[in-house]
Amino acid sequence: MKLVIKGRGIDLTEDIKTFAQEKLFNKAQEYFDDASIVMDIEIANELGTKGGNDKRVDVTLNLPGKKVIHLEEQTDDIFGSINILEERLDEHLRCYKEKQLDQSRYPRKYKVAEIIEEQEREIDKRPKEQ
């Protein structure tokens, strides 16, 4: 995966960059490990020094097959926006992965049955306590 962090109207400090990378980029890496995926994070201060709910964070995730996930959050704190986006991104990525399982050649119910069978085999292989 490739990460691009941009700032508009704000100084991007190392703290902001590492926080965004830990929360958003690492969350996406839990679901995908493909090198062709690009994550763009844009952090903007819309009103400048006037204040208010003007700290905006945009996340655009370009997935294989021309699928794009775009999320945007605007609050009065950059770190708060990133935290909210982390939860939303997790939900969107989980739904995307579930749709991929449902649209595969073998329906999801068979994959779930295979997982249950594997878990039962692992339980049977465990040494029994006496």
PyMOL commands that place a pseudoatom at each C-alpha (Angstrom):
pseudoatom trace, name=CA, resn=MET, resi=1, chain=A, elem=C, hetatm=0, pos=[0.000, 0.000, 0.000]
pseudoatom trace, name=CA, resn=LYS, resi=2, chain=A, elem=C, hetatm=0, pos=[1.016, 3.542, -0.626]
pseudoatom trace, name=CA, resn=LEU, resi=3, chain=A, elem=C, hetatm=0, pos=[0.265, 6.441, 1.734]
pseudoatom trace, name=CA, resn=VAL, resi=4, chain=A, elem=C, hetatm=0, pos=[0.023, 10.100, 0.730]
pseudoatom trace, name=CA, resn=ILE, resi=5, chain=A, elem=C, hetatm=0, pos=[-0.596, 12.717, 3.446]
pseudoatom trace, name=CA, resn=LYS, resi=6, chain=A, elem=C, hetatm=0, pos=[-1.336, 16.281, 2.340]
pseudoatom trace, name=CA, resn=GLY, resi=7, chain=A, elem=C, hetatm=0, pos=[-2.017, 19.419, 4.335]
pseudoatom trace, name=CA, resn=ARG, resi=8, chain=A, elem=C, hetatm=0, pos=[-3.945, 22.464, 3.221]
pseudoatom trace, name=CA, resn=GLY, resi=9, chain=A, elem=C, hetatm=0, pos=[-3.881, 25.636, 5.282]
pseudoatom trace, name=CA, resn=ILE, resi=10, chain=A, elem=C, hetatm=0, pos=[-2.122, 23.880, 8.135]
pseudoatom trace, name=CA, resn=ASP, resi=11, chain=A, elem=C, hetatm=0, pos=[1.388, 22.907, 9.167]
pseudoatom trace, name=CA, resn=LEU, resi=12, chain=A, elem=C, hetatm=0, pos=[1.646, 19.129, 9.176]
pseudoatom trace, name=CA, resn=THR, resi=13, chain=A, elem=C, hetatm=0, pos=[3.737, 18.199, 12.186]
pseudoatom trace, name=CA, resn=GLU, resi=14, chain=A, elem=C, hetatm=0, pos=[5.270, 14.776, 12.691]
pseudoatom trace, name=CA, resn=ASP, resi=15, chain=A, elem=C, hetatm=0, pos=[2.746, 14.128, 15.488]
pseudoatom trace, name=CA, resn=ILE, resi=16, chain=A, elem=C, hetatm=0, pos=[-0.191, 14.608, 13.122]
pseudoatom trace, name=CA, resn=LYS, resi=17, chain=A, elem=C, hetatm=0, pos=[1.422, 12.484, 10.410]
pseudoatom trace, name=CA, resn=THR, resi=18, chain=A, elem=C, hetatm=0, pos=[2.269, 9.588, 12.723]
pseudoatom trace, name=CA, resn=PHE, resi=19, chain=A, elem=C, hetatm=0, pos=[-1.170, 9.743, 14.385]
pseudoatom trace, name=CA, resn=ALA, resi=20, chain=A, elem=C, hetatm=0, pos=[-2.914, 9.577, 10.998]
pseudoatom trace, name=CA, resn=GLN, resi=21, chain=A, elem=C, hetatm=0, pos=[-0.643, 6.763, 9.874]
pseudoatom trace, name=CA, resn=GLU, resi=22, chain=A, elem=C, hetatm=0, pos=[-1.191, 4.726, 13.045]
pseudoatom trace, name=CA, resn=LYS, resi=23, chain=A, elem=C, hetatm=0, pos=[-4.962, 5.163, 13.080]
pseudoatom trace, name=CA, resn=LEU, resi=24, chain=A, elem=C, hetatm=0, pos=[-5.963, 5.139, 9.406]
pseudoatom trace, name=CA, resn=PHE, resi=25, chain=A, elem=C, hetatm=0, pos=[-3.197, 3.560, 7.348]
pseudoatom trace, name=CA, resn=ASN, resi=26, chain=A, elem=C, hetatm=0, pos=[-2.575, 0.696, 9.763]
pseudoatom trace, name=CA, resn=LYS, resi=27, chain=A, elem=C, hetatm=0, pos=[-6.334, 0.033, 9.913]
pseudoatom trace, name=CA, resn=ALA, resi=28, chain=A, elem=C, hetatm=0, pos=[-6.421, -0.330, 6.127]
pseudoatom trace, name=CA, resn=GLN, resi=29, chain=A, elem=C, hetatm=0, pos=[-3.371, -2.614, 6.197]
pseudoatom trace, name=CA, resn=GLU, resi=30, chain=A, elem=C, hetatm=0, pos=[-5.276, -5.015, 8.457]
pseudoatom trace, name=CA, resn=TYR, resi=31, chain=A, elem=C, hetatm=0, pos=[-7.659, -5.633, 5.553]
pseudoatom trace, name=CA, resn=PHE, resi=32, chain=A, elem=C, hetatm=0, pos=[-5.407, -5.229, 2.501]
pseudoatom trace, name=CA, resn=ASP, resi=33, chain=A, elem=C, hetatm=0, pos=[-1.776, -5.925, 1.691]
pseudoatom trace, name=CA, resn=ASP, resi=34, chain=A, elem=C, hetatm=0, pos=[-1.895, -5.226, -2.042]
pseudoatom trace, name=CA, resn=ALA, resi=35, chain=A, elem=C, hetatm=0, pos=[0.815, -2.874, -3.330]
pseudoatom trace, name=CA, resn=SER, resi=36, chain=A, elem=C, hetatm=0, pos=[-1.526, -1.262, -5.868]
pseudoatom trace, name=CA, resn=ILE, resi=37, chain=A, elem=C, hetatm=0, pos=[-3.772, 0.302, -3.210]
pseudoatom trace, name=CA, resn=VAL, resi=38, chain=A, elem=C, hetatm=0, pos=[-3.300, 4.036, -2.585]
pseudoatom trace, name=CA, resn=MET, resi=39, chain=A, elem=C, hetatm=0, pos=[-4.545, 5.889, 0.497]
pseudoatom trace, name=CA, resn=ASP, resi=40, chain=A, elem=C, hetatm=0, pos=[-4.740, 9.684, 0.293]
pseudoatom trace, name=CA, resn=ILE, resi=41, chain=A, elem=C, hetatm=0, pos=[-5.208, 11.579, 3.547]
pseudoatom trace, name=CA, resn=GLU, resi=42, chain=A, elem=C, hetatm=0, pos=[-5.867, 15.306, 3.265]
pseudoatom trace, name=CA, resn=ILE, resi=43, chain=A, elem=C, hetatm=0, pos=[-5.879, 17.406, 6.421]
pseudoatom trace, name=CA, resn=ALA, resi=44, chain=A, elem=C, hetatm=0, pos=[-7.226, 20.941, 6.028]
pseudoatom trace, name=CA, resn=ASN, resi=45, chain=A, elem=C, hetatm=0, pos=[-7.931, 23.980, 8.171]
pseudoatom trace, name=CA, resn=GLU, resi=46, chain=A, elem=C, hetatm=0, pos=[-10.841, 25.571, 6.312]
pseudoatom trace, name=CA, resn=LEU, resi=47, chain=A, elem=C, hetatm=0, pos=[-11.274, 28.884, 8.136]
pseudoatom trace, name=CA, resn=GLY, resi=48, chain=A, elem=C, hetatm=0, pos=[-7.703, 29.458, 9.247]
pseudoatom trace, name=CA, resn=THR, resi=49, chain=A, elem=C, hetatm=0, pos=[-7.368, 31.345, 12.532]
pseudoatom trace, name=CA, resn=LYS, resi=50, chain=A, elem=C, hetatm=0, pos=[-11.098, 32.133, 12.840]
pseudoatom trace, name=CA, resn=GLY, resi=51, chain=A, elem=C, hetatm=0, pos=[-11.742, 28.848, 14.658]
pseudoatom trace, name=CA, resn=GLY, resi=52, chain=A, elem=C, hetatm=0, pos=[-14.886, 26.769, 14.820]
pseudoatom trace, name=CA, resn=ASN, resi=53, chain=A, elem=C, hetatm=0, pos=[-15.584, 23.377, 13.282]
pseudoatom trace, name=CA, resn=ASP, resi=54, chain=A, elem=C, hetatm=0, pos=[-13.113, 23.867, 10.505]
pseudoatom trace, name=CA, resn=LYS, resi=55, chain=A, elem=C, hetatm=0, pos=[-10.587, 21.029, 10.863]
pseudoatom trace, name=CA, resn=ARG, resi=56, chain=A, elem=C, hetatm=0, pos=[-11.388, 18.657, 8.005]
pseudoatom trace, name=CA, resn=VAL, resi=57, chain=A, elem=C, hetatm=0, pos=[-9.839, 15.261, 7.318]
pseudoatom trace, name=CA, resn=ASP, resi=58, chain=A, elem=C, hetatm=0, pos=[-10.529, 13.486, 3.987]
pseudoatom trace, name=CA, resn=VAL, resi=59, chain=A, elem=C, hetatm=0, pos=[-9.563, 9.876, 3.371]
pseudoatom trace, name=CA, resn=THR, resi=60, chain=A, elem=C, hetatm=0, pos=[-9.657, 8.412, -0.129]
pseudoatom trace, name=CA, resn=LEU, resi=61, chain=A, elem=C, hetatm=0, pos=[-8.805, 4.765, -0.567]
pseudoatom trace, name=CA, resn=ASN, resi=62, chain=A, elem=C, hetatm=0, pos=[-8.360, 3.538, -4.159]
pseudoatom trace, name=CA, resn=LEU, resi=63, chain=A, elem=C, hetatm=0, pos=[-9.004, -0.203, -4.214]
pseudoatom trace, name=CA, resn=PRO, resi=64, chain=A, elem=C, hetatm=0, pos=[-8.563, -2.729, -7.018]
pseudoatom trace, name=CA, resn=GLY, resi=65, chain=A, elem=C, hetatm=0, pos=[-11.350, -2.933, -9.558]
pseudoatom trace, name=CA, resn=LYS, resi=66, chain=A, elem=C, hetatm=0, pos=[-11.943, 0.834, -9.724]
pseudoatom trace, name=CA, resn=LYS, resi=67, chain=A, elem=C, hetatm=0, pos=[-13.535, 0.810, -6.267]
pseudoatom trace, name=CA, resn=VAL, resi=68, chain=A, elem=C, hetatm=0, pos=[-13.038, 4.015, -4.265]
pseudoatom trace, name=CA, resn=ILE, resi=69, chain=A, elem=C, hetatm=0, pos=[-13.865, 4.584, -0.613]
pseudoatom trace, name=CA, resn=HIS, resi=70, chain=A, elem=C, hetatm=0, pos=[-14.047, 8.265, 0.314]
pseudoatom trace, name=CA, resn=LEU, resi=71, chain=A, elem=C, hetatm=0, pos=[-14.693, 9.446, 3.868]
pseudoatom trace, name=CA, resn=GLU, resi=72, chain=A, elem=C, hetatm=0, pos=[-14.729, 12.974, 5.253]
pseudoatom trace, name=CA, resn=GLU, resi=73, chain=A, elem=C, hetatm=0, pos=[-15.017, 14.303, 8.792]
pseudoatom trace, name=CA, resn=GLN, resi=74, chain=A, elem=C, hetatm=0, pos=[-15.015, 17.877, 10.043]
pseudoatom trace, name=CA, resn=THR, resi=75, chain=A, elem=C, hetatm=0, pos=[-14.719, 18.848, 13.715]
pseudoatom trace, name=CA, resn=ASP, resi=76, chain=A, elem=C, hetatm=0, pos=[-12.920, 21.435, 15.813]
pseudoatom trace, name=CA, resn=ASP, resi=77, chain=A, elem=C, hetatm=0, pos=[-9.974, 19.078, 16.482]
pseudoatom trace, name=CA, resn=ILE, resi=78, chain=A, elem=C, hetatm=0, pos=[-7.794, 17.237, 13.961]
pseudoatom trace, name=CA, resn=PHE, resi=79, chain=A, elem=C, hetatm=0, pos=[-7.131, 14.298, 16.260]
pseudoatom trace, name=CA, resn=GLY, resi=80, chain=A, elem=C, hetatm=0, pos=[-10.847, 13.939, 17.009]
pseudoatom trace, name=CA, resn=SER, resi=81, chain=A, elem=C, hetatm=0, pos=[-11.623, 13.868, 13.291]
pseudoatom trace, name=CA, resn=ILE, resi=82, chain=A, elem=C, hetatm=0, pos=[-9.028, 11.153, 12.741]
pseudoatom trace, name=CA, resn=ASN, resi=83, chain=A, elem=C, hetatm=0, pos=[-10.446, 9.063, 15.605]
pseudoatom trace, name=CA, resn=ILE, resi=84, chain=A, elem=C, hetatm=0, pos=[-13.972, 9.284, 14.179]
pseudoatom trace, name=CA, resn=LEU, resi=85, chain=A, elem=C, hetatm=0, pos=[-12.695, 8.410, 10.702]
pseudoatom trace, name=CA, resn=GLU, resi=86, chain=A, elem=C, hetatm=0, pos=[-10.900, 5.356, 12.078]
pseudoatom trace, name=CA, resn=GLU, resi=87, chain=A, elem=C, hetatm=0, pos=[-14.204, 3.857, 13.256]
pseudoatom trace, name=CA, resn=ARG, resi=88, chain=A, elem=C, hetatm=0, pos=[-15.983, 4.722, 9.995]
pseudoatom trace, name=CA, resn=LEU, resi=89, chain=A, elem=C, hetatm=0, pos=[-13.122, 3.362, 7.884]
pseudoatom trace, name=CA, resn=ASP, resi=90, chain=A, elem=C, hetatm=0, pos=[-13.145, 0.091, 9.816]
pseudoatom trace, name=CA, resn=GLU, resi=91, chain=A, elem=C, hetatm=0, pos=[-16.885, -0.276, 9.188]
pseudoatom trace, name=CA, resn=HIS, resi=92, chain=A, elem=C, hetatm=0, pos=[-16.570, 0.465, 5.455]
pseudoatom trace, name=CA, resn=LEU, resi=93, chain=A, elem=C, hetatm=0, pos=[-13.628, -1.900, 4.967]
pseudoatom trace, name=CA, resn=ARG, resi=94, chain=A, elem=C, hetatm=0, pos=[-15.379, -4.695, 6.857]
pseudoatom trace, name=CA, resn=CYS, resi=95, chain=A, elem=C, hetatm=0, pos=[-18.498, -4.273, 4.678]
pseudoatom trace, name=CA, resn=TYR, resi=96, chain=A, elem=C, hetatm=0, pos=[-16.343, -4.261, 1.525]
pseudoatom trace, name=CA, resn=LYS, resi=97, chain=A, elem=C, hetatm=0, pos=[-14.621, -7.502, 2.536]
pseudoatom trace, name=CA, resn=GLU, resi=98, chain=A, elem=C, hetatm=0, pos=[-17.957, -9.154, 3.391]
pseudoatom trace, name=CA, resn=LYS, resi=99, chain=A, elem=C, hetatm=0, pos=[-19.334, -8.205, -0.025]
pseudoatom trace, name=CA, resn=GLN, resi=100, chain=A, elem=C, hetatm=0, pos=[-16.287, -9.750, -1.646]
pseudoatom trace, name=CA, resn=LEU, resi=101, chain=A, elem=C, hetatm=0, pos=[-16.936, -13.007, 0.207]
pseudoatom trace, name=CA, resn=ASP, resi=102, chain=A, elem=C, hetatm=0, pos=[-20.603, -13.015, -0.803]
pseudoatom trace, name=CA, resn=GLN, resi=103, chain=A, elem=C, hetatm=0, pos=[-19.829, -12.420, -4.467]
pseudoatom trace, name=CA, resn=SER, resi=104, chain=A, elem=C, hetatm=0, pos=[-17.240, -15.138, -4.773]
pseudoatom trace, name=CA, resn=ARG, resi=105, chain=A, elem=C, hetatm=0, pos=[-17.782, -18.384, -6.628]
pseudoatom trace, name=CA, resn=TYR, resi=106, chain=A, elem=C, hetatm=0, pos=[-18.615, -20.228, -3.431]
pseudoatom trace, name=CA, resn=PRO, resi=107, chain=A, elem=C, hetatm=0, pos=[-21.248, -18.576, -1.248]
pseudoatom trace, name=CA, resn=ARG, resi=108, chain=A, elem=C, hetatm=0, pos=[-20.362, -17.343, 2.182]
pseudoatom trace, name=CA, resn=LYS, resi=109, chain=A, elem=C, hetatm=0, pos=[-22.275, -20.054, 4.033]
pseudoatom trace, name=CA, resn=TYR, resi=110, chain=A, elem=C, hetatm=0, pos=[-19.835, -22.656, 2.717]
pseudoatom trace, name=CA, resn=LYS, resi=111, chain=A, elem=C, hetatm=0, pos=[-16.825, -20.614, 3.811]
pseudoatom trace, name=CA, resn=VAL, resi=112, chain=A, elem=C, hetatm=0, pos=[-18.318, -20.200, 7.291]
pseudoatom trace, name=CA, resn=ALA, resi=113, chain=A, elem=C, hetatm=0, pos=[-18.937, -23.965, 7.454]
pseudoatom trace, name=CA, resn=GLU, resi=114, chain=A, elem=C, hetatm=0, pos=[-15.290, -24.602, 6.499]
pseudoatom trace, name=CA, resn=ILE, resi=115, chain=A, elem=C, hetatm=0, pos=[-14.072, -22.278, 9.249]
pseudoatom trace, name=CA, resn=ILE, resi=116, chain=A, elem=C, hetatm=0, pos=[-16.249, -24.034, 11.831]
pseudoatom trace, name=CA, resn=GLU, resi=117, chain=A, elem=C, hetatm=0, pos=[-14.931, -27.432, 10.713]
pseudoatom trace, name=CA, resn=GLU, resi=118, chain=A, elem=C, hetatm=0, pos=[-11.329, -26.207, 11.031]
pseudoatom trace, name=CA, resn=GLN, resi=119, chain=A, elem=C, hetatm=0, pos=[-11.997, -24.911, 14.538]
pseudoatom trace, name=CA, resn=GLU, resi=120, chain=A, elem=C, hetatm=0, pos=[-13.530, -28.252, 15.535]
pseudoatom trace, name=CA, resn=ARG, resi=121, chain=A, elem=C, hetatm=0, pos=[-10.496, -30.105, 14.164]
pseudoatom trace, name=CA, resn=GLU, resi=122, chain=A, elem=C, hetatm=0, pos=[-8.173, -27.857, 16.187]
pseudoatom trace, name=CA, resn=ILE, resi=123, chain=A, elem=C, hetatm=0, pos=[-10.184, -28.569, 19.324]
pseudoatom trace, name=CA, resn=ASP, resi=124, chain=A, elem=C, hetatm=0, pos=[-9.964, -32.321, 18.681]
pseudoatom trace, name=CA, resn=LYS, resi=125, chain=A, elem=C, hetatm=0, pos=[-6.174, -32.095, 18.207]
pseudoatom trace, name=CA, resn=ARG, resi=126, chain=A, elem=C, hetatm=0, pos=[-5.592, -30.465, 21.582]
pseudoatom trace, name=CA, resn=PRO, resi=127, chain=A, elem=C, hetatm=0, pos=[-4.118, -32.735, 24.253]
pseudoatom trace, name=CA, resn=LYS, resi=128, chain=A, elem=C, hetatm=0, pos=[-6.738, -33.789, 26.744]
pseudoatom trace, name=CA, resn=GLU, resi=129, chain=A, elem=C, hetatm=0, pos=[-6.150, -32.983, 30.388]
pseudoatom trace, name=CA, resn=GLN, resi=130, chain=A, elem=C, hetatm=0, pos=[-6.298, -35.879, 32.805]
for i in range(1, 130): cmd.bond("trace and resi %d" % i, "trace and resi %d" % (i + 1))
show_as sticks, trace
zoom trace
